Amino acid sequence: MKPSHFARTFPHGSMFHKWEYEQVALNIVKILKRTGDKWRRLSLDEYIDARRYDNTSNHDLNLERPLFIDIQDIIISEYGARQFSVAWDEICKIAENL
């Protein structure tokens, strides 16, 4: 499954159990979706540039930066996204049964 499949669902039930991490993870898959819809490691600079494109304030970017650093090596594949969130794992299970 591509990042676009994950971008439609908020990743509740994450391994971090915090909505702030879940929001950053959702931001990552949305950025991946609009930049080729392929799984890959997103750099911090690319994340910041994309969030600025989304009109995110510097204050919010300062809050997101450490969260992004914590999860940037997880949200690089379908497997990582499934491991990150119960909701995203469910998306894959449903798709596998179609």
VEXTIPA-352588 format. One record per atom (N, C-alpha, C): residue in one letter; x, y, z. Coordinates in steps of 0.05 Angstrom, whole numbers, plus 5000, padded with zeros to 4 digits. Example, Ala and Ser with C-alpha at 12.3 -4.5 7.8 and 13.67 -1.06 7.14 Angstrom:
% VEXTIPA-352588
A526448865156A524649105156A526449345156S525749555142S527349795143S525850015157
This chain:
% VEXTIPA-352588
M501749765000M500050005000M501850255000K500850464988K502250714985K501650905008P503351105011P502751315032P499951425029S498951455004S496251575000S494051415014H494451155017H492450995031H492351055060F494651135072F494751195100F493951485106A494251655086A493751945090A490852015095R489051825091R486251875095R485251825124T487051695140T486151615167T488051715188F486951825209F488651915232F489751675246P492351665251P493651425262P493351385292H490851375302H490551345331H491551075339G492051045365G493150795376G496050755368S497550975368S500350955359S502050835381M504450755374M506350645393M507250845414F506851105408F507651315427F505251395445H502851325437H500451385452H500151685458K500951845438K500552135440K499652245413W497652405414W496452515389W498452685374E500352815388E502252985375E504052825356Y504952595365Y506452415347Y504752325324E502252265330E500452165309E499952375288Q499752625296Q499352845277Q501852875259V504252855271V506652885255V506852645235A506152405244A506152175226A504252215203L501952315209L499952375187L501152585168N502452795179N503752995162N505752865144I507352675154I509352535138I508052395115V505952235120V504852085098V503452265078K502352485087K501152675068K503352805050I505652865062I507852975046I508852765026L509152515035L509952305017L507952264994K505452285001K503352254981K503652464959R504052714966R504152924946R506952954933T508852804942T511552814930T512352554917G510452424904G510952174890G509551934899D508351944922D506751724934D508351464936K510851494944K512551264948K513751284976W514151044988W515451035015W518351105013R519351275031R522151345032R522551495058R525051535065R525751695089R525551985081L524052135096L523752425093L525852565110S527252755099S529252895115S527753115132L529053205153L527953425169L527553675152D529553745136D529353975119D526953965100E526553725088E524353695070E521653715085Y521553595109Y519153615125Y518553905132I520554055141I520154335148I519254495124D520454455101D519754605077D516754545069A516054285071A513354205064A511254325083R511954325109R510154445129R509954745126R512054875118R511955165112R510055205088Y510255035068Y508455045045Y505555025054D505054875076D502454845087D501655075106N503355285106N502955515123N503055455153T504855285161T505255215189T507055435201S506355525225S507855735238S510555625248N512455805252N515055725263N514755615291H512855715306H512355605333H511555315332D509655245314D508854975310D511054795300L512654905282L514954755271L516954685293N517354875311N519154815334N518154595352L515454575354L514254365370L514354095355E514054105329E514053865313E516853745308R518853905307R521553825300R522453585317P522453585344P523353355359P521653105355L519053145351L517252915346L517952785319F518352955299F519152855273F521752685275I523752795289I526252655293I525852385306D524052365325D523552115338D522251905320I520651985300I519251795284I520051775255Q521951945246Q522651955218Q523651695207D524851525224D525851265214D523751045216I521451105226I519250905228I517450925204I516751175197I514751215176I516251225149I517551015142I519050995116I518150775099S516150615109S515150385094S512350315104E511050155088E508450055097E508649905123Y510749745125Y511149595150Y511549775174G513149985171G513550175193G510950315200A509350405180A506850535185A504950345200R504850095192R503149905206R504049865235Q506649855239Q507649825266Q507050075283F507050305271F506650555285F503850585297S501850495282S499150555290S497250315286V495550265306V493450065304V491550125282A490850385279A488950465258A490050415230W492650475227W493850425201W494150125195D494749965215D494849675212D492149565203E490049675215E487249585208E486649645178I487549875168I487149945140I488349725122C490649645129C492049435113C490549165115K489749095139K488248845143K485648845127I484249065127I481749085111I482349055081A484449195072A485149185044A486048895036E487348755053E488248485048E485948295044N483648355057N481348185056N479348255034L479948465019L478248534996L478648364972
